Amino acid sequence: MTDQPQQPSPLRSPLQSIDAICAAAGSDIPSVTRPLVAPIYQSSVFQIESLEQIDDIYEGREEGFIYSRDANPNVSILERVIAQLEGADDAVAFASGMGAMGVTLLSMLKSGDSILAASDLYGGTNTLLRDQLSRLGVRTQFVDATDLDAVETALNLEPALVVVESITNPLLRLSDVQSISRLAHERGARVAVDNTLATPLLLRPLDLGADVAIHSTTKFLGGHSDVTGGAVAARADLAMQVRLANRGWGNTLDPFAAWLITRGLRTLPLRIERACDNAMHAAGFLAAHPKVSAVHYPGLPDHPQRELARSMFGARFGHMVSFEFDDPSEASAFVRSLRMIALAPSLGEARTTISHPAKTSHRALTPAERAASGIHDGLIRMSCGIESAQDIITDLARALG
Ligand SMILES: *Cc1c(COP(=O)(O)O)cnc(C)c1O
């Protein structure tokens, strides 16, 4: 070992006290060859060379990072990939899908504005609109977004923003993003699409005219049920508006979470292909089974929106399948008899999981509201994973037998 340091290093100075050594632990970063995969920049702050560099970074003359609430390398890496996947100029990552939805709405709306929203939105979004934004003077009108005439009529109320999901949960209805965007823009309203269930591999809302695409990256993009996150993709000016709003609201994604989601994205095309193919097989199997009273899957030939699904998605129709038992006690027996498929109230994981919407995602609704939304106690929602189709069908067949 030579005493000659390669670079200034507080840890190698003989003059340092134990206290200074401890205080600087972890700042002695080795100069290594370029790693193949980004390391995790688990640092809330970055060391700056000069006062001039602060200006250069803040004013965009130099690429760099200052404070991780505003920007962090792992978060920026993730944002770039999501922007590319969505065909957007830019994307902003958030600590959760609800964080992405909430800050997007806060950044695009002001008191007195109104929202036109699909009536069967994700439960968390529905609650956000009804209980939180309403307190800030933003009113929401709900509409059946599968009914374009109803959407057109409701646009007479001159909402500032239309909020829909490209595929809804749990009944897997589709919003015609292209027609809704055209109608909304004719009336001066902007369009936000929650694209979580479709993923950008099946559908890119911005290509169809929407203004923002919103994701819970907790689901299929992360893909392994080990991280919570969200993202918003948009044109540069809108994305900047959302980004600046989040500097105030502070719903920042953690670097490790960003790293995990980015790792999930590396296998996204393979996972989505397998999971969608599995869903198609499982939907066909369930539709032919005498114990199952209804199957909701946009890829089935008798799905009422099958043609729209084809034009929106092409050859694959998503990884989610929902199905119904007439008698809720049969649903309960079915769930108990599954061996491989896990009961877990989320979706988009490598394993096949099922959930019971009435008891979980739609628990906050009254029974009457659930009935009006078509969410019965015998309804099961399945998120297909990447096992083989045969594995899934074997477990379903056993539990139905
Ligand atoms: C899960 C989900 C959300 C909320 O995302 P979190 O990451 O749980 O905050 C929003 N929209 C849809 C469609 C979802 O499935």
Ligand as a Chemical Component Dictionary entry (heavy atoms), coordinates in Angstrom:
data_LIG
# 
_chem_comp.id                   LIG 
_chem_comp.type                 NON-POLYMER 
_chem_comp.pdbx_formal_charge   0 
_chem_comp.three_letter_code    LIG 
# 
loop_
_chem_comp_atom.comp_id 
_chem_comp_atom.atom_id 
_chem_comp_atom.alt_atom_id 
_chem_comp_atom.type_symbol 
_chem_comp_atom.charge 
_chem_comp_atom.model_Cartn_x 
_chem_comp_atom.model_Cartn_y 
_chem_comp_atom.model_Cartn_z 
_chem_comp_atom.pdbx_ordinal 
LIG C1 C1 C 0 -52.983 0.230  -7.690  1  
LIG C2 C2 C 0 -53.604 1.235  -8.588  2  
LIG C3 C3 C 0 -53.507 2.605  -8.304  3  
LIG C4 C4 C 0 -52.827 3.134  -7.066  4  
LIG O1 O1 O 0 -51.482 2.808  -7.049  5  
LIG P1 P1 P 0 -50.615 2.651  -5.682  6  
LIG O2 O2 O 0 -49.252 2.375  -6.204  7  
LIG O3 O3 O 0 -51.237 1.525  -4.917  8  
LIG O4 O4 O 0 -50.729 3.943  -4.965  9  
LIG C5 C5 C 0 -54.090 3.491  -9.186  10 
LIG N1 N1 N 0 -54.734 3.059  -10.285 11 
LIG C6 C6 C 0 -54.862 1.758  -10.585 12 
LIG C7 C7 C 0 -55.596 1.352  -11.812 13 
LIG C8 C8 C 0 -54.304 0.791  -9.749  14 
LIG O5 O5 O 0 -54.420 -0.498 -10.042 15 
# 
loop_
_chem_comp_bond.comp_id 
_chem_comp_bond.atom_id_1 
_chem_comp_bond.atom_id_2 
_chem_comp_bond.value_order 
_chem_comp_bond.pdbx_ordinal 
LIG C1 C2 SING 1  
LIG C2 C3 SING 2  
LIG C2 C8 DOUB 3  
LIG C3 C4 SING 4  
LIG C3 C5 DOUB 5  
LIG C4 O1 SING 6  
LIG O1 P1 SING 7  
LIG P1 O2 DOUB 8  
LIG P1 O3 SING 9  
LIG P1 O4 SING 10 
LIG C5 N1 SING 11 
LIG N1 C6 DOUB 12 
LIG C6 C7 SING 13 
LIG C6 C8 SING 14 
LIG C8 O5 SING 15 
# 
